[in-house]
Amino acid sequence: VLREPGRANTTKSYMWVIASGERSERPIRIFHYAPGRGGKHAKELLDGYSGYLHTDGYAGYNGVENIKRCQCWAHVRRGFADCLKGKNLAERKGTLAEKGLSYCNQLFLMEQQFKGLSAEDRKKARLKQEKPVLEAFWAFVDESLEAVLPKTKIFEALGYAKNRKADLERYLEDGDCVISNNPAENSIRPFTIGRKNWEFAGSPAGADASACVYSLVETAKANGLEPYAYLNALLTLIPGSDYRSNRDRMEQLMPWHEFTFQGMLQLVKGPPQP
């Protein structure tokens, strides 16, 4: 971010992303620009929230109060997958990395099968079918850690999982919890691709504006809307609107509102003239 007071233009800045729960009736994605990655930013963003928080392994979330942290199995899986990169089928066969990856794949396959269940039924199914897989996985981790050399990729993959065992199993407590933070990861991906093209923001205000636009676009996508059409509707509706002081009008602008775009536009244009 350029022209940031007291910071060199080459200093790293960060975009934080918060996503609503996977089963939320109103999917929301919030992008927030911050000059740093410290845990204080997580505390500020989540101030007042209590409940389950699905995250990657970043330690900065540990300072957030009143949350039950669920860590991401996709990141565990990635550790084993990275150990197998560049290896052919013969080289992979029988390795610890292949076995660890197989356990993770079993969990994700079961999650796909349980996706349509109610929260209560999903919790029961997980405890019955996934819990034994988890117990076998942790036994595999403990046994394997004694047989591998420190500072190797497989040692790091196994250690990453073992050090997060409690948080990785927490999703079993509630059927509305998920085993990965992929919804947030998927929302981040377009931003990371764009960053390679435009490389920087011209100012902190520009970074805030980018966060605003990405929040609108990714929330529209999460609600099944075409982003360009949604932004076009907003920019048509907002001028002259009292949406800032009118909660009903503000609600009508949300991407989950029941009105179609044509209905939204009609709110501004008024009834057809005779």
Rosetta blueprint (number, residue, H / E / L):
1 V L
2 L L
3 R L
4 E L
5 P L
6 G L
7 R L
8 A L
9 N L
10 T L
11 T L
12 K L
13 S L
14 Y E
15 M E
16 W E
17 V E
18 I E
19 A E
20 S L
21 G L
22 E L
23 R L
24 S L
25 E L
26 R L
27 P L
28 I L
29 R E
30 I E
31 F E
32 H E
33 Y E
34 A E
35 P L
36 G L
37 R L
38 G L
39 G H
40 K H
41 H H
42 A H
43 K H
44 E H
45 L H
46 L L
47 D L
48 G L
49 Y L
50 S L
51 G E
52 Y E
53 L E
54 H E
55 T E
56 D L
57 G L
58 Y L
59 A H
60 G H
61 Y H
62 N H
63 G H
64 V L
65 E L
66 N L
67 I E
68 K E
69 R E
70 C E
71 Q E
72 C L
73 W H
74 A H
75 H H
76 V H
77 R H
78 R H
79 G H
80 F H
81 A H
82 D H
83 C H
84 L L
85 K L
86 G L
87 K L
88 N L
89 L H
90 A H
91 E H
92 R H
93 K L
94 G L
95 T L
96 L H
97 A H
98 E H
99 K H
100 G H
101 L H
102 S H
103 Y H
104 C H
105 N H
106 Q H
107 L H
108 F H
109 L H
110 M H
111 E H
112 Q H
113 Q H
114 F H
115 K L
116 G L
117 L L
118 S L
119 A H
120 E H
121 D H
122 R H
123 K H
124 K H
125 A H
126 R H
127 L H
128 K H
129 Q H
130 E H
131 K H
132 P H
133 V H
134 L H
135 E H
136 A H
137 F H
138 W H
139 A H
140 F H
141 V H
142 D H
143 E H
144 S H
145 L H
146 E L
147 A L
148 V L
149 L L
150 P L
151 K L
152 T L
153 K H
154 I H
155 F H
156 E H
157 A H
158 L H
159 G H
160 Y H
161 A H
162 K H
163 N L
164 R L
165 K H
166 A H
167 D H
168 L H
169 E H
170 R H
171 Y H
172 L H
173 E H
174 D L
175 G L
176 D L
177 C L
178 V L
179 I L
180 S L
181 N L
182 N H
183 P H
184 A H
185 E H
186 N H
187 S H
188 I H
189 R H
190 P H
191 F H
192 T H
193 I H
194 G H
195 R H
196 K H
197 N H
198 W H
199 E L
200 F L
201 A L
202 G L
203 S L
204 P H
205 A H
206 G H
207 A H
208 D H
209 A H
210 S H
211 A H
212 C H
213 V H
214 Y H
215 S H
216 L H
217 V H
218 E H
219 T H
220 A H
221 K H
222 A H
223 N L
224 G L
225 L L
226 E L
227 P H
228 Y H
229 A H
230 Y H
231 L H
232 N H
233 A H
234 L H
235 L H
236 T H
237 L H
238 I L
239 P L
240 G L
241 S L
242 D L
243 Y L
244 R L
245 S L
246 N L
247 R H
248 D H
249 R H
250 M H
251 E H
252 Q H
253 L L
254 M L
255 P L
256 W L
257 H L
258 E L
259 F L
260 T L
261 F H
262 Q H
263 G H
264 M H
265 L H
266 Q H
267 L H
268 V H
269 K H
270 G L
271 P L
272 P L
273 Q L
274 P L
